[in-house]
Amino acid sequence: TLVDLRAALVDAGPLGLDLSTINEHSRAAVELLDGVVVEAGRLTTVDAVDPLVDHPFVAALAASPFAPPGPEGVDRGELRELVRRGIVVEVEGIFFAASALDGAAGLAASILAEHPEGFTVSTFRVAAGNTRKHAMPLLARLDETGITRRRGDVRIAGPRLPEG
């Protein structure tokens, strides 16, 4: 079983072996393996380099925070793990770097400092330099988290609006 477990770990690739995919007997045997560590439900070797630390998709999202590229070409398992770790956030089918949400909150605060009566989707879209496709999910998340509140066609300050 230890040989099979070590082989499964090698076959799992750089993200490591998802422990939920192995049987109870194998999970118990994990403690007997040398040179491995369990983090976030995954078994990896102690010296494994985390492929998600400097993932190119995260860099691409950070380079264009309010108009991010799509995830085409990104391994689904890696994408799920990026979302699970909170590095990437999916909102209405669009993937954003987690830092983009903070940036959007700051942008909303800046707009509201100039327009305390509220702002429209168009105002936000122009300030963010993006399209409605990307503005709407960002605004939905800001509303959802209490940073803004929707009142008809405008967004007003919510209880969690950062100081702009």
Residue pairs with C-beta under 8 A, 6 or more apart in sequence:
1 25
1 26
1 29
2 29
2 32
2 33
4 26
5 22
5 26
5 29
5 30
5 33
6 33
8 17
8 22
8 26
9 16
9 17
9 33
9 36
9 43
9 44
9 45
12 18
12 43
14 48
14 49
14 50
14 51
15 42
15 44
15 51
15 52
15 77
15 78
15 81
16 39
16 42
16 43
16 44
16 48
17 42
17 43
17 44
18 41
18 42
19 27
19 30
19 38
19 41
19 42
19 43
20 41
30 36
30 38
30 43
33 43
35 45
35 46
35 47
36 43
36 44
36 45
36 46
37 43
37 44
37 45
37 46
40 84
40 85
51 78
52 58
52 78
52 81
52 82
52 85
52 87
55 78
55 82
55 87
57 69
57 71
57 74
57 78
57 79
57 82
57 88
57 95
58 82
58 87
58 88
58 97
60 68
60 69
61 68
61 69
61 88
61 95
61 96
61 97
61 100
62 97
62 99
62 100
65 96
65 97
65 99
65 100
65 103
65 104
66 100
66 103
66 104
66 107
66 128
66 129
66 130
66 134
66 135
66 138
67 128
67 129
67 130
67 131
67 134
68 94
68 95
68 96
68 97
68 100
68 134
70 95
71 79
71 95
79 88
79 95
82 88
83 89
83 90
83 95
86 98
87 97
87 98
88 95
88 96
88 97
88 98
89 95
89 96
89 97
89 98
89 100
89 101
89 141
90 96
91 137
91 138
91 140
91 141
92 136
92 137
92 140
93 137
94 133
94 134
94 137
96 137
96 138
100 138
101 138
101 141
101 142
101 145
104 128
104 138
104 139
104 141
104 142
105 142
105 147
105 161
105 162
106 162
106 164
107 124
107 127
107 128
108 119
108 124
108 142
108 147
108 148
108 155
108 161
108 164
109 161
109 162
109 163
109 164
110 127
110 164
111 119
111 123
111 124
111 127
111 164
112 118
112 119
112 148
112 155
112 156
112 157
112 161
112 164
113 164
115 123
116 157
117 154
117 156
118 151
118 154
118 155
118 156
119 154
119 155
120 153
120 154
120 155
121 132
121 135
121 136
121 139
121 153
124 135
124 138
124 139
124 155
125 131
125 132
125 135
128 134
128 135
128 138
139 148
139 150
139 155
142 148
142 155
142 158
143 149
143 150
143 155
143 158
145 158
145 160
146 158
146 159
146 160
147 158
147 160
147 161
147 162
148 155
148 156
148 157
148 158
148 161
149 155
149 156
149 157
149 158
